Amino acid sequence: MKEEKIVLKEVVEAVNAIQDKKTERFIKEIIKAKKINVVGHGRSGYVASCFLMRLKHLGLKVSKQINKNDLLIVISGSGETKTILKKIKGVKSLIILLSINQKSLIGKKSDIIIGVKAKKSKQPLRSLFEQSCLIYLDAIVMRLMKEIKVNEKEMWERHD
């Protein structure tokens, strides 16, 4: 089997394992949020930036600051990232965590945990987790487009 087939197979399995019930709640919380912040560190931080950008393209209110009563989406494979733990200390926002480790320190502070089954992989480090999150979050954007009735043309108008 070629490496790219291994990667694709692993990502499909990881994304398919995410609970539909959690996805539905995730989408509802995004829609009702006044402002949304997405954080991650390292490669997960790049995934967070990609998702935040798409939320902005959808016309949703996004923020780089974590403010009281905003929705905070955290992407952390370990759920133990020290820089994120510092950022969320004392935060009075709804926290949604995407993580491999549902019993983590960040998980204990989260209101919703979306478990990403990306532990066993032939890929290096946390590649499977980061890829799975990016694909999953892009699918969330597609659902949001339908739910809030935003088309691609409107998204391009907000693209910078």
N, C-alpha and C positions, 0 to 999 in steps of 0.2 A: 504494500500500500504506500502510495506517495505521501509525503509529509502534509501537503495541502489537504488531502482527503482525511488524514488523521485530525487536522485542525478543525475542518468543517464538521466532522462526525462528533467531535467532543463538544463543540459550540452548540450544535443542534440538541444534543442530549442535555446539556446544562440549561439551556433556555427553556426547553420543553418541561423540565422538572420544576420550574417556578410555578407556584400555586396560583391558579386563576383567581381565587377569592382575594388573595393579597393584591393581585394586579388591579382588580376592580376597585378596591379601596384606595389604592395608590392613585388611580386616575381621578376618582372623586375628590380626593384631598388636593390634588393639583388644581382641579377646576375651581374649587371653592376658596383656594388660598388668595389672600390679598397680595402677598409678595412671596417669591420663592427664591431660596438660596440653595445651591448645590455645591458640596465640598468633597474633596478627595485629596490624596497626597500621592506624589510620584505619578506613575502611569494612570492610576485611578483618578488623579487630579485632572489629567488631560480628558478622560472620559467625562468627568464632571463638567469641565468647561464646554465640551461638545454639546452636552445635554442642555446646559444653561443657555447656550447660544440658540439652540432650536426652540426652547421655550420662549425666548425673546422674539424669534422669528414668527412664532405663533401669535404674538401680541400679548403674551402674559407678562405680568409685572415681575421682573427679576431684580435681585439685589446682590451686591457683592458683600454687603454687611449682614450680619445675623441680628435681626431685630425681633423684639418681643412680638409674639403672635404671628410671625411669619411661618411658612413651611420650610423646614430645613431637610434637605435630602443629602444623606451621607453615603459615599461609596468607599468602602474599606474592606479589603479581603480579609484581613485579620480581625477587624473590629477593635483593634487595640492601638491604632496609630496615635502616638503621643501628641503630635501637632493638632490633630483633630480633637482629641480629648481636651486639650487646652482651649480650643476655640468654642467647644460646646459647654464648657463648665458654666453652670448657672443660667444656661439658655432657657427661656420660657417660651419656646416654640414647639410645634408638633415636629417630631423628628422621625424620619423614615430612613432606615438603614438598609442598604444592599450589601450583603456580606456572606462569606463562607461560614464564618463563626457566629452563630446566632446567640451564643451564651457569653459573648464578649463584654468588655467594659462599656463600649459604645452601645451595644445591644441592650444593656441594662438601663441605659438612659433614653432608649428609643421607644416610640409609641407603636411603630409598625416595623417589623423586620421582614425583608424579602430575602429569603435564603437562596443563594446561588450555589448549586452543587458543582463546584469547580475544584475540588481537592485533588482527585486522582487525574493526573494528566501526563501525557508524554512530552508536553511542552515545558519550556523552562520557566522557573519562578511562578509568577501569578498571571501569566499570559492568558490562560483560559478564563480566569475570572474577569480580567479587563475586557477581553473580546466579548464575552457573554453579556457583560453589563452594557457595552456599547450597542450591541445588536438588540438587546431587550429594550433599552431606552429609545432606540430609533423606532422600534415597534410601538412603544408608548406614544411617541410623537404622531405616528400614523393614526392611532386610535383617537388621540386628542384632536387631530384635524377633523375627524368625523364628528366627535362629540360637541366641539365648540364651533363647528361649521366654518373652518378656515381652509382656504384652498392654497395651492402652491403659488399662484400668482400673488396673493396677499403676502405670503411669506417672503417672496423675492423682493417685494416692496420694502420690507423691513430689514432686508439683508444689507450688511455694511461691509 
